[in-house]
Amino acid sequence: MVALHPEEDSTTRPERDGATPAIWRAMLAIDQRVVGLAGKLRVTGGVPRALRDRPLLMAANHIGVFDAFVLMAACRRIGIAPRFLLAGGLLDAPVIGPALKASGHLRVDRGSASAVDQFGAAVTAMRTTRAPIIVYPEGRISHDPGLWPERGKTGAARLALAAGVPVVPISQWGAHEAVYWGTERVDGPADLVPLLRSGFTSPLRRPTFRVHFGTPVDLSAYSGGKPGDGVKAHGAIMRAITEGLVPLRRNEPDLPHFHDPTRPTDTRSPWRPSPQA
């Protein structure tokens, strides 16, 4: 069982130490207002003070196209300004792309010839940056009917092991109610059209966005570079995310109460806790 320690409702702004670009601070401030209009944000847990000024990887479950905005607002609430590991299409998009590049986000082009080089660059960046990096180990919004985390990929775990950085699991629930799923990937402005057409699901209801920052995952047993360490570390991270998710959706242990007719439900989560648990 995960003990939830609520944070104060007031926002703690990220320190202006020069490490956070002004454009990213502005985007985080605007984002928090947007999230506040869309629903009610509830944040529990936190990032230990000792981990805030050193390289850190934060791994979150992926439940909807709006959940990145919720994560940004939750991080600002506890006083950190994270960066994301983003698909290259977003960084190449007009207008938003240059702003994201100037904000210091990391690039990944899955399946490209440069992916190996980008992994090495990400490892180097992880070792030197003072900003936490947020990744989605699942790689996409969950297709599990219950919205439990998908099996995911080992990239985040391998990145953490290679860089030797701590991993903080983030569990979230409620962001899937803000807007419909709309599309599988968001690589540029054209992919946002289905999302914008769906609009907020209802102007008369404001869902509660719950975000929990868990205890750093102990990956010390997998730091020796032995075969299979990446898979085992990935499993430890995903189980930690799922453990933190259980109390956030206590009243929805099976299927979400909110039904999104556009979201595929063609996979089954291997991390879903058993009914007995």
C-alpha positions in Angstrom: 0.0 0.0 0.0 1.2 3.5 -0.8 0.8 6.2 1.7 -0.3 9.5 0.1 1.0 12.7 1.6 -0.8 15.7 0.1 1.1 18.7 -1.0 -0.1 22.2 -0.1 -2.5 23.7 -2.6 -0.4 26.7 -3.2 2.1 26.6 -6.1 5.8 26.5 -5.3 7.4 28.1 -8.3 10.6 26.6 -9.7 13.7 28.5 -8.5 15.0 31.0 -10.9 18.6 29.8 -10.9 19.2 30.3 -14.6 18.8 26.6 -15.3 15.2 27.0 -16.4 14.8 29.0 -19.6 12.3 32.0 -19.3 10.2 30.6 -22.2 9.7 27.3 -20.4 8.8 29.1 -17.1 6.2 31.1 -19.0 4.8 27.9 -20.7 4.6 26.2 -17.3 2.7 29.1 -15.8 0.2 29.2 -18.7 -0.2 25.5 -18.6 -1.1 25.6 -14.9 -3.9 28.0 -15.7 -5.2 25.8 -18.5 -5.2 22.7 -16.3 -7.0 24.7 -13.6 -9.8 25.6 -16.0 -10.1 22.0 -17.2 -10.3 20.3 -13.8 -9.1 20.1 -10.2 -5.5 19.2 -9.6 -4.6 17.0 -6.6 -0.9 16.3 -6.0 0.5 13.8 -3.4 4.0 12.7 -2.6 6.9 14.7 -3.9 10.6 14.7 -5.0 13.1 14.6 -2.1 15.1 17.8 -1.7 18.3 15.8 -2.1 17.3 14.8 -5.6 16.2 18.2 -6.9 19.6 19.6 -7.8 21.0 16.5 -9.5 20.2 14.4 -12.6 16.9 12.6 -12.2 14.5 10.6 -14.4 10.8 10.6 -13.8 8.7 7.8 -15.3 4.9 8.3 -15.7 2.0 6.2 -16.9 0.3 7.5 -20.1 -3.5 7.7 -19.9 -4.4 10.4 -22.4 -3.3 13.3 -24.7 -3.9 15.8 -21.9 -1.9 14.1 -19.2 1.4 15.8 -20.2 -0.2 19.1 -19.3 -1.3 17.8 -16.0 2.2 16.5 -15.3 3.6 19.9 -16.0 1.2 21.6 -13.6 1.8 19.0 -10.9 5.6 19.5 -11.2 5.2 23.2 -11.0 3.0 22.7 -7.9 5.9 21.0 -6.1 8.4 23.5 -7.4 10.3 21.7 -10.2 10.5 22.5 -13.9 10.9 19.1 -15.7 11.9 18.5 -19.3 10.4 15.8 -21.5 11.9 13.2 -23.8 9.9 14.2 -26.9 9.2 12.8 -30.4 11.3 14.6 -33.0 8.1 15.6 -34.9 7.1 17.9 -32.1 10.4 19.6 -32.0 10.4 20.1 -35.8 6.8 21.5 -35.8 6.4 25.2 -36.7 6.0 27.7 -33.8 5.8 25.2 -31.0 8.9 23.3 -32.1 11.4 26.2 -31.6 9.8 27.0 -28.3 10.2 23.4 -27.1 13.8 23.3 -28.3 14.6 26.6 -26.5 13.1 25.0 -23.4 15.7 22.2 -23.3 13.7 19.1 -24.0 15.4 16.0 -25.2 14.8 14.5 -28.7 14.1 10.9 -29.6 13.2 9.5 -33.1 12.0 6.0 -32.6 13.1 3.5 -35.2 15.4 6.0 -37.0 19.0 5.5 -37.9 20.0 8.2 -35.4 18.2 6.5 -32.5 21.5 5.0 -31.2 23.3 8.3 -31.3 20.3 10.0 -29.6 20.4 7.4 -26.8 24.1 8.3 -26.2 23.3 12.0 -26.3 20.4 11.4 -23.8 22.7 9.5 -21.5 25.2 12.4 -21.6 22.4 15.0 -21.0 21.0 13.0 -18.1 24.4 13.0 -16.4 24.8 16.7 -16.7 21.4 18.4 -16.5 19.9 19.7 -13.3 16.4 19.4 -14.7 14.3 16.3 -14.1 13.5 14.5 -17.3 10.0 13.0 -17.7 9.6 9.9 -19.9 6.6 7.6 -20.7 8.0 4.0 -20.5 4.9 2.7 -22.2 5.7 4.7 -25.4 2.0 5.4 -26.1 -1.3 6.0 -24.4 -2.5 2.7 -22.8 -4.7 0.5 -24.9 -5.6 -1.6 -21.9 -9.4 -1.5 -21.4 -8.9 -0.6 -17.8 -6.2 2.0 -18.6 -3.7 0.1 -16.5 -0.1 0.6 -17.8 0.9 -1.3 -20.9 3.9 -3.6 -21.0 6.0 -0.7 -22.3 9.6 -0.6 -23.5 12.9 -0.9 -21.7 14.4 2.4 -23.0 13.7 4.5 -19.9 15.2 1.8 -17.6 18.3 1.4 -19.8 18.7 5.2 -19.9 18.6 5.4 -16.1 21.0 2.5 -15.7 23.5 3.9 -18.3 23.4 7.4 -16.8 23.4 6.2 -13.2 20.5 8.4 -12.2 17.6 7.9 -9.7 14.1 7.1 -11.0 11.0 8.6 -9.5 7.8 6.9 -10.5 4.8 9.2 -11.2 1.3 7.8 -11.2 -1.6 9.8 -12.5 -5.4 9.4 -13.0 -8.1 11.6 -14.3 -6.4 13.4 -17.2 -8.1 10.9 -19.6 -11.4 12.6 -18.8 -10.3 16.0 -20.1 -10.4 15.3 -23.8 -10.9 12.3 -26.1 -7.9 10.1 -27.2 -8.2 11.4 -30.8 -5.1 10.0 -32.4 -2.3 7.5 -31.7 0.6 9.9 -32.1 1.1 13.7 -31.9 4.1 14.5 -34.0 3.0 17.9 -35.3 0.1 20.5 -35.6 -2.0 18.3 -38.0 -2.2 15.6 -35.4 -3.7 18.0 -32.9 -6.8 18.6 -35.1 -8.8 15.5 -33.8 -7.9 16.6 -30.2 -9.0 20.2 -30.8 -12.2 19.0 -32.5 -13.1 16.8 -29.5 -12.8 19.8 -27.2 -13.2 19.4 -23.4 -15.6 16.5 -22.8 -18.0 18.7 -20.9 -18.0 22.4 -19.9 -20.3 21.5 -17.0 -18.0 19.1 -15.2 -14.4 19.5 -14.0 -12.7 16.1 -13.5 -10.2 15.7 -10.7 -6.6 15.2 -11.9 -4.7 13.1 -9.4 -0.9 12.9 -9.6 1.3 11.0 -7.1 5.1 11.3 -7.0 6.4 8.0 -5.5 9.4 6.8 -3.7 12.5 6.5 -5.9 12.8 3.0 -7.4 15.7 0.9 -6.1 17.6 -0.2 -9.2 20.9 -1.0 -7.4 20.5 -4.7 -8.1 20.5 -4.0 -11.8 23.4 -1.6 -12.2 26.1 -4.2 -13.0 25.4 -4.4 -16.7 24.4 -8.1 -16.6 22.2 -9.5 -19.4 18.5 -8.9 -18.6 19.2 -6.0 -16.2 17.3 -3.6 -18.4 14.2 -5.8 -18.5 14.3 -6.3 -14.8 14.8 -2.6 -14.0 11.9 -1.8 -16.4 9.7 -4.2 -14.5 10.6 -2.6 -11.2 9.7 0.9 -12.6 6.4 -0.3 -14.0 5.4 -2.0 -10.8 6.2 1.1 -8.8 4.0 3.2 -11.2 1.2 0.7 -10.9 1.4 0.5 -7.1 1.1 4.3 -6.9 -1.9 4.2 -9.3 -4.0 1.8 -7.2 -5.0 4.3 -4.5 -5.6 7.0 -7.1 -8.3 5.0 -8.7 -9.7 3.1 -5.7 -13.3 3.5 -6.9 -12.4 2.4 -10.4 -10.4 -0.9 -9.9 -11.5 -2.5 -13.1 -12.7 -0.1 -15.9 -12.7 3.7 -15.9 -16.0 5.3 -15.2 -15.4 7.7 -18.0 -15.9 6.1 -21.4 -13.9 7.4 -24.4 -15.3 5.8 -27.6 -12.2 6.8 -29.6 -9.6 5.0 -27.5 -8.5 1.6 -28.7 -8.7 -1.2 -26.1 -6.9 -4.0 -27.9 -4.1 -4.9 -25.3 -4.0 -6.3 -21.8 -1.8 -4.9 -19.0 0.7 -7.3 -17.5 1.0 -5.0 -14.5 -2.6 -4.8 -13.5 -3.0 -5.9 -9.9 -5.1 -8.9 -9.2 -8.6 -8.4 -7.7 -7.4 -10.0 -4.5 -4.7 -7.4 -4.1 
